Amino acid sequence: MAMNNRLLRPLQTVHPEAADWANRVRANGGSVSGTTLSAVSKFCASIASAGIRDRFFRANLFCGNSLSAALVPVFRGQSLGGTQYGGTTDANNGPFVSGDFTETGASGGLTGNGTSKYLDTGLTYDAMGVPSTNHIGVFKGAGTWNTNIEIIGARDADDFYYIQGRAQVGGDHKVHAFSGPAANSNSFINNATVSSATNFLVASRNSSASFVLYQNAASVASTSGAVTIAGSSRPFLVFMRDIGSGPSFAGWTYRLLGYSFGLGMSAAQVSAYNSAMQALQTSLGRNA
C-alpha cells in the first residue's frame, strides 16, 4: 500500500517564544490564527539564528485577531526565561478601539489619532540597567506630515530617546532621532530625510560615538561624536513620546506595524532584524 505523503511531512515546529506569545494573547482575551502563528514563529527563529535575540528588551509586532491580541508584546526581555520588563501588555490610553486595528492586508496595523491615543510600554531606560548602547525600532505605515509629529520614545529632564517626524524642509519628509543627553549635540540626528512610504526605521547607538538612523536597513544619517548615557526614568510610549511629565499629545496619526526597544545593533545586525521584520509583514500582506 502506498504511503500517504502527508505522513512523510514533518510537523512544523512552533518557536518557543512564538508559542509563549500566543499563550499570553489567549490569556488577554485574544486568539492567533495558524498563519499568524507561523509568521511570528519564523520571525522569532530568524532573530535567534541571527544571534541578535539579546538586543531586545521589548518588541511588539501588532499581531493577532483583535486589539486585545495586538497589545501583547512578543518580547519582554532579552530572553524568554530571563528578566521581563515593562507591562505584560501595552497599556491602552485614549483609548484605541477595535476599529483602530486590522491585522492583515494593506491597511494592517494599529492606527493612531495624533491627539489622545498612545501606548505606554511601562519600560524605562533606567529599568534596562542604563546600557551604554541602545536602539529604537518602529515600522511605520505610509503617511505625510508637515509639522513636528511624535512617533515613539521617552525623555526626562536630561536624556532623550525617541524618533520624531519633523516639519517638511523643501518638501522632503524629515525625522529627528535622539539617543543621549540633551546638552550634547552628538546625541541627535536632525532632519534626516526619510520616505513617506511604509518603511522600517531603526535608530541605533552601537557605541558611545556611533549613532545611526537606518531606513529598511540602509543608513540615512549618523553622528560620530562621543556621548555618555545617563538613562531616563520616563516610560517609553508608542504613537507619542513621553516629554518628561507625560505624553506629548502631538502624535502619529497613521499605522504602526511594530516597534522595539533594546541594545544597540551593528549595521549587519540591523540588516538581519530588517529582514525578519520585512518577512513578517510580507506574510501578513501589510507592508504596502
Protein Blocks (a to p, Z undefined) as FASTA:
>chain_A
ZZdfklmpccddddfklmmmmmmmmmnopacdfklmmmmmmmmmmmmmnopmmmpgbdce
hiajbfklmmpcfbfcfbfklccehjfbdcdehiacfklpcfbdjkgccddehlmgccde
hiafklnopaabdcddddddddddfbdcdfbdcddfkbccdddddddeehiacddddedj
fklmklpcehiacdfbdcddddddfbfkbccddeehiafbdcfbdcddebjabdcdehia
cehjacfkiacfbdcfbdcddddddfklmmmmmmmmmmmmmmnopaZZ
